[in-house]
Amino acid sequence: MTSIRSGLTSHLHQFTQSRVQVVVAAMGLWWVSNGPLGLIIGGLTFAVPAQPAQTVWVLFVPVNVNAWHAVFHMLTGLIGLAAARRRETALIYAVAMAVVYLMFGALGLCHGANVVLGVMAVDTFGSWVHLTEATILIIGAAITLLTVTGGVDDHRGHRTPDSGDRSGRRAGHSS
């Protein structure tokens, strides 16, 4: 049992080296969980062009999804979980997905459409959720960039190995 616990602890530690990794891992889990729920709610229809899905109320929240929407969330979530293992890939992922989710959110709101890009069923509430998800990713990336550029590993508060000291020398190098 101890080896399982230490293995799990070691695995989870990979996702907590920086704030952006924590944010990306959390968003990845969120989107992966949305996939199967979306397939249950929206069904397994992959029609192109997609027909607007019927809104289903889940805990006082309107949900308007189809299979394309569900698969989109599952894929972006799985990629996010893979990217969250390293700070650099988590940062790239956070910025890229923020752009994608801003685009989908804006398209959904601007066109007032129930179908985005002809395939993804969405509603106004869902478009606002997509914009919120993008904002969370932007904040996670911004905090990491602001703290790392100061030479501090943003989560643990230690200086990064490649950051310079006050004399302008790189850490670990002497003259």
N, C-alpha and C positions, 0 to 999 in steps of 0.2 A: 504494500500500500504506500510505503514511503517513496518508492521509486516512481510510482504513478503521480504522486503529489509533487515531487521535485521536478518531474518532466513537465507537468502542467504549469507549475510556477515558472519554469524556465521559458516555456512557450509563451505564456502571457506576458512575461517580462519584455519580450521582443516588441510588443505593442505599446509599451509605456515608457520608452526612452525619451520621447518628446511630446509636447502637447498636440502637435499636428498628427502624430501617430495615434494618440488616444482618440482624437476627433474622427480621424479617418476610419479607425477600427469600429467606433460606435456607429458612424454613418453606414459603414459596410454591413454591420449586423442589422441595423434598422432596415436597409434596403433589401437584404437577403430575406428577412422576415416578411417584408411586404410582398415578395414574389408569390409564395404559395397562397397567401391570403387573397392576393389579386386574382390568381387563377381560380380559386374557389368562388370568389364573388363574380368575376367577369366571365368565367367559363373558359373553354379551350378553343375558342374561335379565333383563327388567325386570318380573317377575311381582309382582302386588300381591294379597294379602299375599305377601311373599317367603317362600320356603322356606329353611330353614337350609342354608347352603352347606357343602360338604364341605371339611374342612381339608386344605390342601396344605402340605407342609413345604418351605420355601425356606431353604437355608443354616442348618439346625437351628432355624428359627423357624417356628412354626405360623401359617399365613395362612388366614383364613376371610373371604372377601369375595364380594360379588356386584356386578352392574353398578351398582346404586344407590350402593353404598359407593364404588366406583371413581369414578363421576361426581361424587359429593360431594367427594372429595379433589381431583379436577381443578378443579372450580369454585372451591373455597375457595383453592386454590393460585393460580389465575389472578387472582382478586380480590386476593389477597395481593401478587402481583407488581405489580399496578397500584397498590395502596395504598402500597407500599414506596418509591415515587418521592418522597414528601414525608413529613417527620417527623410532621406532624399527622395525616395519614390513616393512616400506619403505626401510630401510637399508638392511634387509634380502632379500627383493624382488630385489633390485638393484643389489646386488651381484649375486643372483641366475640367474636372467635374463641376466646379462652381460655374465655369463658363457654359457648359452643357445644360446644367439645370437652370441657370439664368435664362438661357435661350428658350428652353421649353416652357418655363414659367411665363416669360414675356409673351411668347407666341400664343399661349393659352389665354392670357388676359387681353392682349391686344385684339385678337380676332374674335374673342368671345366664343370660340369654337368648342365643340364637344369632342373634336378629333384634331390632334396636332400632327402635322406633316402627313395627313391622310391615313395614319395607322394607329396612333396612340389615343385612346379614349381618355378624356380628362374633363374636369369641370372647373369652375372658377375657384372653389375651395382648394382643389388639388393643385391648381396653378400657384396659388399663394403658398401652399406647402412646399412646392418645388423651389420657389424663390427663397423661402425660409431655410431650406436645406442648403441652398447655394450660399446664403449668408453665413451659416454656421461654418461651412468649409472655408470661406474667405477669412473669417475671424480666426480660425485655427491656423491657417497659413500665415496670416499677418502677424499674429502673436509670435509664432515660431521665427519668422524672418526678422522681426524687431529684436527679439532676444538673442538670436544666434549672431546677428551682425555685431552685437556688442561683445562678442567673444564668450558668451555664457551659454552653456547647454540649457535650453529653456526649461527643462523639466527638473533636472537635478541641481541646478545652480552651480555647476562646476565649469571651469574654463574649458573650452574645446581645445583639442590637441593642436590644431592648426592656427589658433588665434595668436596674435602678436601680444607681447607685453608692452609696458609703457615706454620702453626704450626703442621700440620699433623692431626688435628681433623676434623671430618666430619662436614659439615655445619649443624647448628641447634643443635649441641651437645656441651655442655660445661663440663669442668672438674673441 
